[in-house]
Amino acid sequence: MCMAIDWTPIFKKYKGRWVALKDDEVTVIADAPSAKTVLSKAKKQGYDKPILLRVPLKNLPFIGSS
């Protein structure tokens, strides 16, 4: 069963920015205005394959399935 992840704190703090997340999908490793920069910052911290997320400017609800 797939559990929902509450990214509300990430949306509030990093609105409009790129973030690199750990495999737990909630711990922010680095943030930056571009994907290239955030990936570089994450790699400098020893994370070669972080999860990259572009945090939207607005937190809109999603209804559906994946």
MODELLER restraints for C-alpha pairs under 7 A, 6 or more apart:
rsr = mdl.restraints
at = mdl.atoms
rsr.add(forms.Gaussian(group=physical.xy_distance, feature=features.Distance(at['CA:7:A'], at['CA:26:A']), mean=6.95, stdev=0.5))
rsr.add(forms.Gaussian(group=physical.xy_distance, feature=features.Distance(at['CA:11:A'], at['CA:55:A']), mean=6.15, stdev=0.5))
rsr.add(forms.Gaussian(group=physical.xy_distance, feature=features.Distance(at['CA:11:A'], at['CA:59:A']), mean=6.86, stdev=0.5))
rsr.add(forms.Gaussian(group=physical.xy_distance, feature=features.Distance(at['CA:14:A'], at['CA:55:A']), mean=6.48, stdev=0.5))
rsr.add(forms.Gaussian(group=physical.xy_distance, feature=features.Distance(at['CA:15:A'], at['CA:55:A']), mean=5.48, stdev=0.5))
rsr.add(forms.Gaussian(group=physical.xy_distance, feature=features.Distance(at['CA:15:A'], at['CA:56:A']), mean=5.97, stdev=0.5))
rsr.add(forms.Gaussian(group=physical.xy_distance, feature=features.Distance(at['CA:15:A'], at['CA:57:A']), mean=5.16, stdev=0.5))
rsr.add(forms.Gaussian(group=physical.xy_distance, feature=features.Distance(at['CA:16:A'], at['CA:54:A']), mean=6.94, stdev=0.5))
rsr.add(forms.Gaussian(group=physical.xy_distance, feature=features.Distance(at['CA:16:A'], at['CA:55:A']), mean=5.26, stdev=0.5))
rsr.add(forms.Gaussian(group=physical.xy_distance, feature=features.Distance(at['CA:16:A'], at['CA:56:A']), mean=5.22, stdev=0.5))
rsr.add(forms.Gaussian(group=physical.xy_distance, feature=features.Distance(at['CA:16:A'], at['CA:57:A']), mean=4.83, stdev=0.5))
rsr.add(forms.Gaussian(group=physical.xy_distance, feature=features.Distance(at['CA:17:A'], at['CA:31:A']), mean=6.68, stdev=0.5))
rsr.add(forms.Gaussian(group=physical.xy_distance, feature=features.Distance(at['CA:17:A'], at['CA:32:A']), mean=5.89, stdev=0.5))
rsr.add(forms.Gaussian(group=physical.xy_distance, feature=features.Distance(at['CA:17:A'], at['CA:33:A']), mean=4.98, stdev=0.5))
rsr.add(forms.Gaussian(group=physical.xy_distance, feature=features.Distance(at['CA:17:A'], at['CA:54:A']), mean=5.90, stdev=0.5))
rsr.add(forms.Gaussian(group=physical.xy_distance, feature=features.Distance(at['CA:17:A'], at['CA:55:A']), mean=5.57, stdev=0.5))
rsr.add(forms.Gaussian(group=physical.xy_distance, feature=features.Distance(at['CA:18:A'], at['CA:31:A']), mean=5.56, stdev=0.5))
rsr.add(forms.Gaussian(group=physical.xy_distance, feature=features.Distance(at['CA:18:A'], at['CA:32:A']), mean=5.41, stdev=0.5))
rsr.add(forms.Gaussian(group=physical.xy_distance, feature=features.Distance(at['CA:18:A'], at['CA:33:A']), mean=5.76, stdev=0.5))
rsr.add(forms.Gaussian(group=physical.xy_distance, feature=features.Distance(at['CA:18:A'], at['CA:34:A']), mean=5.91, stdev=0.5))
rsr.add(forms.Gaussian(group=physical.xy_distance, feature=features.Distance(at['CA:18:A'], at['CA:35:A']), mean=5.76, stdev=0.5))
rsr.add(forms.Gaussian(group=physical.xy_distance, feature=features.Distance(at['CA:18:A'], at['CA:38:A']), mean=6.53, stdev=0.5))
rsr.add(forms.Gaussian(group=physical.xy_distance, feature=features.Distance(at['CA:18:A'], at['CA:52:A']), mean=6.95, stdev=0.5))
rsr.add(forms.Gaussian(group=physical.xy_distance, feature=features.Distance(at['CA:18:A'], at['CA:53:A']), mean=5.64, stdev=0.5))
rsr.add(forms.Gaussian(group=physical.xy_distance, feature=features.Distance(at['CA:18:A'], at['CA:54:A']), mean=4.39, stdev=0.5))
rsr.add(forms.Gaussian(group=physical.xy_distance, feature=features.Distance(at['CA:18:A'], at['CA:55:A']), mean=6.06, stdev=0.5))
rsr.add(forms.Gaussian(group=physical.xy_distance, feature=features.Distance(at['CA:19:A'], at['CA:28:A']), mean=6.51, stdev=0.5))
rsr.add(forms.Gaussian(group=physical.xy_distance, feature=features.Distance(at['CA:19:A'], at['CA:30:A']), mean=5.70, stdev=0.5))
rsr.add(forms.Gaussian(group=physical.xy_distance, feature=features.Distance(at['CA:19:A'], at['CA:31:A']), mean=4.32, stdev=0.5))
rsr.add(forms.Gaussian(group=physical.xy_distance, feature=features.Distance(at['CA:19:A'], at['CA:32:A']), mean=6.61, stdev=0.5))
rsr.add(forms.Gaussian(group=physical.xy_distance, feature=features.Distance(at['CA:19:A'], at['CA:38:A']), mean=6.35, stdev=0.5))
rsr.add(forms.Gaussian(group=physical.xy_distance, feature=features.Distance(at['CA:19:A'], at['CA:52:A']), mean=5.79, stdev=0.5))
rsr.add(forms.Gaussian(group=physical.xy_distance, feature=features.Distance(at['CA:19:A'], at['CA:53:A']), mean=5.34, stdev=0.5))
rsr.add(forms.Gaussian(group=physical.xy_distance, feature=features.Distance(at['CA:19:A'], at['CA:54:A']), mean=6.43, stdev=0.5))
rsr.add(forms.Gaussian(group=physical.xy_distance, feature=features.Distance(at['CA:20:A'], at['CA:28:A']), mean=5.82, stdev=0.5))
rsr.add(forms.Gaussian(group=physical.xy_distance, feature=features.Distance(at['CA:20:A'], at['CA:29:A']), mean=5.38, stdev=0.5))
rsr.add(forms.Gaussian(group=physical.xy_distance, feature=features.Distance(at['CA:20:A'], at['CA:30:A']), mean=5.28, stdev=0.5))
rsr.add(forms.Gaussian(group=physical.xy_distance, feature=features.Distance(at['CA:20:A'], at['CA:31:A']), mean=6.37, stdev=0.5))
rsr.add(forms.Gaussian(group=physical.xy_distance, feature=features.Distance(at['CA:20:A'], at['CA:38:A']), mean=6.31, stdev=0.5))
rsr.add(forms.Gaussian(group=physical.xy_distance, feature=features.Distance(at['CA:20:A'], at['CA:39:A']), mean=6.80, stdev=0.5))
rsr.add(forms.Gaussian(group=physical.xy_distance, feature=features.Distance(at['CA:20:A'], at['CA:42:A']), mean=6.60, stdev=0.5))
rsr.add(forms.Gaussian(group=physical.xy_distance, feature=features.Distance(at['CA:20:A'], at['CA:50:A']), mean=5.64, stdev=0.5))
rsr.add(forms.Gaussian(group=physical.xy_distance, feature=features.Distance(at['CA:20:A'], at['CA:51:A']), mean=5.46, stdev=0.5))
rsr.add(forms.Gaussian(group=physical.xy_distance, feature=features.Distance(at['CA:20:A'], at['CA:52:A']), mean=4.65, stdev=0.5))
rsr.add(forms.Gaussian(group=physical.xy_distance, feature=features.Distance(at['CA:20:A'], at['CA:53:A']), mean=6.47, stdev=0.5))
rsr.add(forms.Gaussian(group=physical.xy_distance, feature=features.Distance(at['CA:21:A'], at['CA:27:A']), mean=5.46, stdev=0.5))
rsr.add(forms.Gaussian(group=physical.xy_distance, feature=features.Distance(at['CA:21:A'], at['CA:28:A']), mean=4.62, stdev=0.5))
rsr.add(forms.Gaussian(group=physical.xy_distance, feature=features.Distance(at['CA:21:A'], at['CA:29:A']), mean=5.48, stdev=0.5))
rsr.add(forms.Gaussian(group=physical.xy_distance, feature=features.Distance(at['CA:21:A'], at['CA:50:A']), mean=5.62, stdev=0.5))
rsr.add(forms.Gaussian(group=physical.xy_distance, feature=features.Distance(at['CA:21:A'], at['CA:51:A']), mean=4.92, stdev=0.5))
rsr.add(forms.Gaussian(group=physical.xy_distance, feature=features.Distance(at['CA:21:A'], at['CA:52:A']), mean=6.33, stdev=0.5))
rsr.add(forms.Gaussian(group=physical.xy_distance, feature=features.Distance(at['CA:22:A'], at['CA:28:A']), mean=6.56, stdev=0.5))
rsr.add(forms.Gaussian(group=physical.xy_distance, feature=features.Distance(at['CA:22:A'], at['CA:29:A']), mean=6.52, stdev=0.5))
rsr.add(forms.Gaussian(group=physical.xy_distance, feature=features.Distance(at['CA:22:A'], at['CA:50:A']), mean=5.77, stdev=0.5))
rsr.add(forms.Gaussian(group=physical.xy_distance, feature=features.Distance(at['CA:22:A'], at['CA:51:A']), mean=6.45, stdev=0.5))
rsr.add(forms.Gaussian(group=physical.xy_distance, feature=features.Distance(at['CA:23:A'], at['CA:51:A']), mean=6.92, stdev=0.5))
rsr.add(forms.Gaussian(group=physical.xy_distance, feature=features.Distance(at['CA:29:A'], at['CA:42:A']), mean=6.17, stdev=0.5))
rsr.add(forms.Gaussian(group=physical.xy_distance, feature=features.Distance(at['CA:30:A'], at['CA:38:A']), mean=5.93, stdev=0.5))
rsr.add(forms.Gaussian(group=physical.xy_distance, feature=features.Distance(at['CA:30:A'], at['CA:41:A']), mean=6.22, stdev=0.5))
rsr.add(forms.Gaussian(group=physical.xy_distance, feature=features.Distance(at['CA:30:A'], at['CA:42:A']), mean=5.86, stdev=0.5))
rsr.add(forms.Gaussian(group=physical.xy_distance, feature=features.Distance(at['CA:31:A'], at['CA:38:A']), mean=5.42, stdev=0.5))
rsr.add(forms.Gaussian(group=physical.xy_distance, feature=features.Distance(at['CA:32:A'], at['CA:38:A']), mean=5.05, stdev=0.5))
